[in-house]
Amino acid sequence: MIKQIILERNKKYVNEGTMGFDDYILKKEPMKDFCLRVSNEANNIDGKIINISYPSEDLAIIVYKNKIKE
């Protein structure tokens, strides 16, 4: 059976305001860390990896085929 895993890049809003003013900025996970997380997830899959794609900089899709248990 063919399955897929969708991984999203971690992000959070951080207040970088000064002098009592709020200035919320979206901080994303570094791309190097995101790619490492995708790679680790792919290594943990019990089956054959068919494809790993990055349709955008914030998204990764791993398509794999499960091992058939006999």
C-alpha positions as a Markdown table, in Angstrom:
| # | Residue | x | y | z |
|---|---|---|---|---|
| 1 | Met | 0.0 | 0.0 | 0.0 |
| 2 | Ile | 1.3 | 3.4 | -0.9 |
| 3 | Lys | 1.2 | 6.1 | 1.8 |
| 4 | Gln | 2.5 | 9.6 | 2.3 |
| 5 | Ile | 3.8 | 11.7 | 5.2 |
| 6 | Ile | 3.4 | 15.5 | 5.1 |
| 7 | Leu | 5.9 | 17.5 | 7.2 |
| 8 | Glu | 5.5 | 21.2 | 7.8 |
| 9 | Arg | 8.3 | 23.6 | 8.7 |
| 10 | Asn | 8.1 | 24.7 | 12.3 |
| 11 | Lys | 7.3 | 28.4 | 12.8 |
| 12 | Lys | 6.3 | 30.7 | 15.7 |
| 13 | Tyr | 5.6 | 34.3 | 16.3 |
| 14 | Val | 8.1 | 36.1 | 18.4 |
| 15 | Asn | 7.7 | 39.6 | 20.0 |
| 16 | Glu | 10.7 | 41.6 | 19.0 |
| 17 | Gly | 9.2 | 44.9 | 20.1 |
| 18 | Thr | 11.1 | 47.5 | 22.1 |
| 19 | Met | 10.2 | 50.3 | 24.4 |
| 20 | Gly | 6.7 | 48.9 | 25.2 |
| 21 | Phe | 5.7 | 48.5 | 21.5 |
| 22 | Asp | 4.7 | 45.0 | 20.3 |
| 23 | Asp | 6.3 | 43.9 | 17.1 |
| 24 | Tyr | 5.5 | 40.2 | 16.3 |
| 25 | Ile | 7.6 | 38.6 | 13.7 |
| 26 | Leu | 7.2 | 35.1 | 12.2 |
| 27 | Lys | 10.4 | 33.0 | 12.9 |
| 28 | Lys | 10.8 | 29.9 | 10.8 |
| 29 | Glu | 12.8 | 26.8 | 11.6 |
| 30 | Pro | 16.2 | 27.0 | 9.8 |
| 31 | Met | 16.1 | 25.2 | 6.4 |
| 32 | Lys | 19.0 | 23.0 | 7.4 |
| 33 | Asp | 17.2 | 21.8 | 10.5 |
| 34 | Phe | 14.0 | 21.2 | 8.5 |
| 35 | Cys | 15.8 | 19.1 | 5.9 |
| 36 | Leu | 17.5 | 17.1 | 8.6 |
| 37 | Arg | 14.1 | 16.5 | 10.2 |
| 38 | Val | 12.7 | 15.3 | 6.9 |
| 39 | Ser | 15.8 | 13.1 | 6.3 |
| 40 | Asn | 15.4 | 11.5 | 9.8 |
| 41 | Glu | 11.7 | 10.9 | 9.3 |
| 42 | Ala | 12.5 | 9.2 | 5.9 |
| 43 | Asn | 15.1 | 7.0 | 7.6 |
| 44 | Asn | 12.6 | 5.8 | 10.2 |
| 45 | Ile | 10.1 | 4.6 | 7.6 |
| 46 | Asp | 9.7 | 0.8 | 7.4 |
| 47 | Gly | 9.3 | 0.4 | 3.7 |
| 48 | Lys | 10.6 | 1.6 | 0.3 |
| 49 | Ile | 10.7 | 5.4 | -0.2 |
| 50 | Ile | 9.3 | 6.3 | -3.6 |
| 51 | Asn | 9.7 | 10.1 | -3.6 |
| 52 | Ile | 10.6 | 13.0 | -1.3 |
| 53 | Ser | 9.4 | 16.4 | -2.6 |
| 54 | Tyr | 9.5 | 20.0 | -1.4 |
| 55 | Pro | 6.5 | 21.7 | -3.1 |
| 56 | Ser | 7.3 | 24.8 | -1.2 |
| 57 | Glu | 10.0 | 26.0 | 1.2 |
| 58 | Asp | 7.6 | 25.2 | 4.2 |
| 59 | Leu | 6.4 | 21.8 | 3.2 |
| 60 | Ala | 7.9 | 18.3 | 2.5 |
| 61 | Ile | 6.0 | 15.2 | 1.3 |
| 62 | Ile | 7.4 | 11.7 | 1.6 |
| 63 | Val | 5.8 | 9.0 | -0.5 |
| 64 | Tyr | 6.6 | 5.4 | 0.4 |
| 65 | Lys | 5.4 | 1.9 | 0.0 |
| 66 | Asn | 4.8 | -0.3 | 3.1 |
| 67 | Lys | 6.6 | -3.6 | 3.4 |
| 68 | Ile | 4.2 | -6.5 | 2.9 |
| 69 | Lys | 4.1 | -8.6 | 6.1 |
| 70 | Glu | 3.7 | -12.3 | 5.5 |
